[in-house]
């Protein structure tokens, strides 16, 4: 049983983002860290862990300290990240019990997905770092057919397989609350179903997540 702390602010502009309210770090609605700590203190012995998600948690200057405090309260700690800041990720990896790493696309295809140049290079640098850390992790890719073709996904998944990733999840885009509403609905066609079935056989642990 885990609590999720949603960190505000993200450098990416993924059109399918389902937490658009968290993208702007200046938007009202933040909780002070002490309020989060008080919440956790009241749930010691009830919760097993805390997940730092977002937004992108590694843009938070206080992330490492927050992880230390959460661990000190006896909770296990997980991180959801798109690997946008490899240096910051390196400072907290050794403190984590688990990482969920978003792999948006191949580096050469990432601009269309994230809307920001060179993010794909950092994304894959972070993957190598996580793999060498010894921390348990999962790679996941969110799919909207307008941003990633079935062929591109197959190539991406193949590279992850060849790089030694063992746990992989495909997340079919949510049809509501997207950052770019003009993308429209994502239809799960026969081609996509066949692609997903093929990819499933490549990984010892695989999940297809769809609302």
MOFENVEN-V729696 format. One record per residue. N is the residue number from 1. PHI is phi in radians with two decimals (* if undefined). Layout:
BEGIN
n=N phi=PHI
n=N phi=PHI
END
This chain:
BEGIN
n=1 phi=*
n=2 phi=-2.29
n=3 phi=-1.78
n=4 phi=-1.85
n=5 phi=-1.77
n=6 phi=-1.54
n=7 phi=-1.53
n=8 phi=-1.51
n=9 phi=1.84
n=10 phi=-2.68
n=11 phi=-1.40
n=12 phi=-1.60
n=13 phi=-2.32
n=14 phi=-1.13
n=15 phi=-1.05
n=16 phi=-1.53
n=17 phi=-0.87
n=18 phi=-1.73
n=19 phi=-2.12
n=20 phi=-1.08
n=21 phi=-1.20
n=22 phi=-1.69
n=23 phi=-1.17
n=24 phi=-1.46
n=25 phi=-1.24
n=26 phi=-1.66
n=27 phi=-1.25
n=28 phi=-1.15
n=29 phi=2.14
n=30 phi=-1.21
n=31 phi=-1.79
n=32 phi=-1.17
n=33 phi=-1.01
n=34 phi=-1.07
n=35 phi=-1.14
n=36 phi=-1.15
n=37 phi=-1.06
n=38 phi=-1.08
n=39 phi=-1.04
n=40 phi=-1.22
n=41 phi=-1.04
n=42 phi=-1.29
n=43 phi=-2.07
n=44 phi=-1.11
n=45 phi=1.57
n=46 phi=-1.83
n=47 phi=-1.51
n=48 phi=-1.60
n=49 phi=-2.68
n=50 phi=-2.27
n=51 phi=-1.95
n=52 phi=-1.61
n=53 phi=-2.22
n=54 phi=-2.95
n=55 phi=0.84
n=56 phi=-2.21
n=57 phi=-1.05
n=58 phi=-1.27
n=59 phi=-1.47
n=60 phi=-1.46
n=61 phi=-1.08
n=62 phi=-1.62
n=63 phi=-1.07
n=64 phi=-1.06
n=65 phi=-1.13
n=66 phi=-1.09
n=67 phi=-1.09
n=68 phi=-1.03
n=69 phi=-1.19
n=70 phi=-1.13
n=71 phi=-1.09
n=72 phi=-1.11
n=73 phi=-1.48
n=74 phi=1.69
n=75 phi=-1.65
n=76 phi=-1.33
n=77 phi=-2.26
n=78 phi=-2.16
n=79 phi=-2.34
n=80 phi=-1.78
n=81 phi=-2.61
n=82 phi=-1.74
n=83 phi=1.08
n=84 phi=-1.36
n=85 phi=-2.31
n=86 phi=-0.98
n=87 phi=-1.12
n=88 phi=-1.16
n=89 phi=-1.06
n=90 phi=-1.06
n=91 phi=-1.30
n=92 phi=-2.00
n=93 phi=-0.97
n=94 phi=-1.19
n=95 phi=-1.74
n=96 phi=-1.75
n=97 phi=-1.72
n=98 phi=-2.85
n=99 phi=-2.30
n=100 phi=-1.85
n=101 phi=-1.87
n=102 phi=-1.31
n=103 phi=-1.85
n=104 phi=-1.22
n=105 phi=-3.07
n=106 phi=-1.12
n=107 phi=-0.91
n=108 phi=-1.29
n=109 phi=-1.88
n=110 phi=-1.25
n=111 phi=-1.00
n=112 phi=-1.12
n=113 phi=-1.39
n=114 phi=-1.62
n=115 phi=1.32
n=116 phi=-2.31
n=117 phi=-1.19
n=118 phi=1.17
n=119 phi=-1.18
n=120 phi=-1.13
n=121 phi=-1.09
n=122 phi=-1.16
n=123 phi=-0.98
n=124 phi=-1.36
n=125 phi=-1.08
n=126 phi=-1.13
n=127 phi=-1.05
n=128 phi=-1.04
n=129 phi=-1.12
n=130 phi=-1.11
n=131 phi=-1.07
n=132 phi=-1.47
n=133 phi=-1.38
n=134 phi=1.48
n=135 phi=-1.35
n=136 phi=-1.07
n=137 phi=-2.68
n=138 phi=-2.27
n=139 phi=-1.69
n=140 phi=-2.48
n=141 phi=-2.27
n=142 phi=-1.57
n=143 phi=-2.09
n=144 phi=-2.20
n=145 phi=-1.01
n=146 phi=-1.32
n=147 phi=-1.99
n=148 phi=-2.54
n=149 phi=-1.44
n=150 phi=-1.08
n=151 phi=-1.13
n=152 phi=-1.10
n=153 phi=-1.15
n=154 phi=-1.07
n=155 phi=-1.13
n=156 phi=-1.05
n=157 phi=-1.10
n=158 phi=-1.09
n=159 phi=-1.19
n=160 phi=-1.10
n=161 phi=-1.03
n=162 phi=-1.18
n=163 phi=-1.49
n=164 phi=1.74
n=165 phi=-1.18
n=166 phi=-1.95
n=167 phi=-2.07
n=168 phi=-2.40
n=169 phi=-2.26
n=170 phi=-1.81
n=171 phi=-2.04
n=172 phi=-1.27
n=173 phi=-1.01
n=174 phi=-1.33
n=175 phi=-1.52
n=176 phi=-2.20
n=177 phi=1.05
n=178 phi=-1.35
n=179 phi=-1.05
n=180 phi=-1.93
n=181 phi=-1.19
n=182 phi=-1.26
n=183 phi=-1.13
n=184 phi=1.31
n=185 phi=-1.22
n=186 phi=-1.86
n=187 phi=-1.51
n=188 phi=-1.55
n=189 phi=-1.42
n=190 phi=-1.10
n=191 phi=-1.05
n=192 phi=-1.18
n=193 phi=-1.08
n=194 phi=-1.14
n=195 phi=-1.10
n=196 phi=-1.13
n=197 phi=-1.11
n=198 phi=-1.14
n=199 phi=-1.10
n=200 phi=-0.97
n=201 phi=-1.30
n=202 phi=-1.54
n=203 phi=-2.17
n=204 phi=-1.04
n=205 phi=-2.21
n=206 phi=-2.49
n=207 phi=-2.35
n=208 phi=-1.97
n=209 phi=-1.85
n=210 phi=-2.55
n=211 phi=-1.15
END
